[in-house]
Amino acid sequence: MARTGQDGSRGISAFILEKGMEGLSFGPNEQKMGWRAQPTRQVIMENVRVPKENLLGEPGQGFKIAMSGLDGGRLNIGACSLGGGQSALEKAIDYMGERQAFGTELSAFQALRFEVAEMQTKLEAARSLLWRAANAYDAGDPNTSLLSAMAKLTATDSGFDVANRALQLHGGYGYLTEYGIEKLVRDLRVHQILEGTNEIMRVIISRKSTGVG
């Protein structure tokens, strides 16, 4: 994306940069808290000259093009959060059936069963909202952006919360890499930031709901 015209979003255009262009390089892999299987690097442009035939769409459409991909991206991130949360829940349930405290399986303690019930309900509610938003996306529903923001907010918050609770249910073992829970917590945390932070999701939802802003 580069500014080719007036101030504001209408002055931004989109271009395709090809690997090997003079002045185009990439920084080293970033060291991240989670998501380590996905490499993240800076894109560095130093006096890169881009031919006009590499313009994507029309001049001034860059911001619109970028925004058009966000609804689908938010649904994708929401789905990833649900998958991670579900995995963490299943690990916690298995652990509770194996681990004993005072001679009794953890799964026999009502307080812990209530915790599992709330975790399962959170994931199912988020899943239903995600399905509704995905259906709206496929149908070209005018409420797609609103529903996608709602689904992203709900699914990423729920997925991380469930993984965090699953770690707690494992006790000290949850903090060990051997059980795989701590990795899920680290990986899911960034989903509340990607594709627009969850604070921005609340801004979008409030604007589209009230018509103000």
C-alpha positions as CSV (number, residue, x, y, z in Angstrom):
1,M,0.0,0.0,0.0
2,A,1.3,3.5,-0.8
3,R,-0.1,7.0,-0.8
4,T,-0.6,8.2,-4.4
5,G,-3.1,11.0,-3.9
6,Q,-5.0,13.0,-1.4
7,D,-5.0,12.7,2.3
8,G,-7.2,10.1,3.9
9,S,-8.2,6.6,2.8
10,R,-9.0,7.6,-0.8
11,G,-5.5,8.5,-1.5
12,I,-4.1,5.0,-0.9
13,S,-3.4,2.6,-3.8
14,A,-2.4,-1.1,-3.7
15,F,0.5,-2.5,-5.6
16,I,2.0,-6.0,-6.1
17,L,5.7,-6.1,-5.2
18,E,7.7,-9.0,-6.6
19,K,10.5,-10.8,-4.9
20,G,13.8,-9.7,-6.3
21,M,12.8,-6.1,-6.9
22,E,15.7,-3.8,-6.3
23,G,15.5,-2.3,-2.8
24,L,13.1,-4.9,-1.5
25,S,14.3,-7.0,1.4
26,F,13.1,-8.7,4.5
27,G,14.2,-8.6,8.1
28,P,15.0,-11.5,10.3
29,N,12.4,-13.7,11.8
30,E,10.8,-12.1,14.8
31,Q,11.0,-13.8,18.2
32,K,7.4,-14.1,19.4
33,M,5.5,-15.2,22.5
34,G,3.5,-17.7,20.5
35,W,2.6,-18.5,16.8
36,R,6.2,-19.7,16.3
37,A,5.3,-22.1,13.5
38,Q,4.3,-19.0,11.4
39,P,7.3,-16.9,10.4
40,T,6.9,-13.1,10.9
41,R,9.4,-10.7,9.3
42,Q,9.5,-7.0,8.4
43,V,9.2,-6.0,4.8
44,I,11.8,-3.4,4.0
45,M,11.5,-1.1,1.0
46,E,14.4,1.2,0.1
47,N,13.8,3.3,-3.0
48,V,11.8,0.5,-4.6
49,R,10.4,1.5,-8.0
50,V,7.2,-0.3,-8.9
51,P,5.9,-0.3,-12.6
52,K,2.4,1.0,-13.1
53,E,1.3,-2.3,-14.4
54,N,1.7,-3.6,-10.9
55,L,-1.1,-1.4,-9.7
56,L,-3.8,-3.6,-8.1
57,G,-7.3,-2.3,-9.0
58,E,-7.7,1.4,-9.7
59,P,-5.8,4.3,-8.1
60,G,-7.2,5.2,-4.7
61,Q,-8.7,1.7,-4.1
62,G,-6.0,0.4,-1.9
63,F,-7.8,1.0,1.4
64,K,-11.0,-0.5,0.1
65,I,-9.1,-3.6,-1.2
66,A,-7.5,-4.0,2.2
67,M,-10.8,-3.7,4.1
68,S,-12.5,-6.2,1.8
69,G,-10.4,-9.0,3.1
70,L,-10.9,-8.3,6.7
71,D,-14.3,-9.9,7.2
72,G,-13.1,-13.3,6.0
73,G,-9.9,-12.9,7.9
74,R,-11.8,-12.3,11.1
75,L,-13.9,-15.4,10.6
76,N,-10.7,-17.4,10.0
77,I,-9.1,-16.2,13.2
78,G,-12.3,-16.9,15.1
79,A,-12.4,-20.5,13.8
80,C,-8.7,-20.9,14.8
81,S,-9.6,-19.8,18.3
82,L,-12.4,-22.2,18.6
83,G,-10.2,-25.1,17.4
84,G,-7.5,-24.2,20.0
85,G,-10.1,-23.7,22.8
86,Q,-11.7,-27.0,21.9
87,S,-8.4,-28.8,22.0
88,A,-7.6,-27.3,25.4
89,L,-11.0,-28.3,26.8
90,E,-10.5,-31.9,25.6
91,K,-7.1,-32.0,27.2
92,A,-8.5,-30.7,30.5
93,I,-11.3,-33.3,30.5
94,D,-8.9,-36.1,29.9
95,Y,-6.6,-34.9,32.6
96,M,-9.5,-34.6,35.1
97,G,-10.4,-38.2,34.4
98,E,-6.8,-39.4,35.2
99,R,-5.6,-37.1,38.0
100,Q,-6.7,-37.7,41.6
101,A,-6.8,-35.4,44.6
102,F,-7.3,-36.9,48.1
103,G,-8.1,-40.2,46.5
104,T,-10.8,-38.9,44.2
105,E,-10.7,-38.2,40.5
106,L,-10.8,-34.5,39.7
107,S,-13.8,-35.1,37.4
108,A,-15.8,-36.1,40.5
109,F,-15.6,-32.6,42.1
110,Q,-18.7,-30.6,41.2
111,A,-16.9,-27.2,41.2
112,L,-14.6,-28.5,38.5
113,R,-17.4,-30.0,36.5
114,F,-19.2,-26.7,36.6
115,E,-16.0,-25.1,35.2
116,V,-16.1,-27.5,32.3
117,A,-19.8,-26.8,31.7
118,E,-19.1,-23.1,31.4
119,M,-16.1,-23.7,29.1
120,Q,-18.1,-25.9,26.8
121,T,-21.0,-23.5,26.7
122,K,-18.7,-20.6,25.8
123,L,-17.3,-22.4,22.9
124,E,-20.7,-23.6,21.6
125,A,-22.1,-20.0,21.8
126,A,-19.1,-18.7,19.9
127,R,-19.4,-21.5,17.3
128,S,-23.0,-20.7,16.6
129,L,-22.2,-17.0,16.1
130,L,-19.3,-17.8,13.9
131,W,-21.5,-20.0,11.7
132,R,-24.1,-17.3,11.4
133,A,-21.5,-14.7,10.4
134,A,-19.9,-17.2,7.9
135,N,-23.3,-17.8,6.3
136,A,-23.9,-14.0,6.0
137,Y,-20.4,-13.7,4.4
138,D,-21.3,-16.4,1.8
139,A,-24.7,-14.8,1.1
140,G,-23.3,-11.3,0.7
141,D,-25.5,-10.1,3.6
142,P,-25.1,-6.3,4.3
143,N,-24.7,-7.2,8.0
144,T,-21.6,-9.3,7.3
145,S,-19.1,-6.8,8.7
146,L,-21.1,-6.4,11.9
147,L,-21.6,-10.1,12.4
148,S,-17.9,-10.8,11.6
149,A,-16.8,-8.3,14.2
150,M,-19.1,-9.9,16.7
151,A,-17.9,-13.4,15.9
152,K,-14.3,-12.5,16.0
153,L,-14.6,-10.7,19.3
154,T,-16.6,-13.6,20.9
155,A,-14.6,-16.5,19.5
156,T,-11.2,-15.1,20.2
157,D,-12.1,-14.0,23.8
158,S,-13.8,-17.4,24.4
159,G,-11.0,-19.5,22.9
160,F,-8.3,-17.8,25.0
161,D,-10.4,-17.9,28.1
162,V,-11.1,-21.6,27.8
163,A,-7.4,-22.4,27.1
164,N,-6.4,-20.3,30.1
165,R,-9.0,-22.1,32.3
166,A,-7.8,-25.5,31.0
167,L,-4.3,-24.6,32.1
168,Q,-5.6,-23.8,35.5
169,L,-7.4,-27.1,35.7
170,H,-4.1,-28.8,35.1
171,G,-2.5,-27.1,38.0
172,G,1.2,-26.8,37.9
173,Y,1.4,-29.4,35.2
174,G,-0.4,-27.0,32.8
175,Y,2.7,-24.8,32.9
176,L,4.9,-27.6,31.6
177,T,5.5,-27.9,27.8
178,E,4.9,-31.7,28.1
179,Y,1.1,-31.2,28.3
180,G,0.7,-28.8,25.4
181,I,-1.6,-26.4,27.2
182,E,0.8,-23.6,27.7
183,K,1.5,-23.5,23.9
184,L,-2.3,-23.2,23.2
185,V,-2.5,-20.3,25.7
186,R,0.5,-18.5,24.0
187,D,-0.8,-19.1,20.5
188,L,-4.4,-18.1,21.2
189,R,-3.5,-14.8,22.9
190,V,-2.5,-13.1,19.7
191,H,-5.9,-13.8,18.1
192,Q,-7.3,-11.0,20.3
193,I,-5.0,-8.7,18.4
194,L,-4.9,-10.0,14.8
195,E,-7.3,-8.9,12.1
196,G,-8.2,-5.8,14.2
197,T,-7.9,-5.8,18.0
198,N,-10.9,-6.7,20.0
199,E,-11.2,-3.1,21.1
200,I,-11.6,-2.2,17.5
201,M,-14.2,-4.9,17.1
202,R,-16.2,-3.1,19.8
203,V,-15.8,0.2,18.0
204,I,-17.1,-1.4,14.8
205,I,-20.0,-3.1,16.6
206,S,-21.1,0.1,18.4
207,R,-20.9,2.2,15.2
208,K,-22.9,-0.2,13.1
209,S,-25.4,-0.8,15.9
210,T,-26.0,2.9,16.8
211,G,-25.1,4.6,13.5
212,V,-22.9,7.0,15.5
213,G,-19.2,7.4,15.0
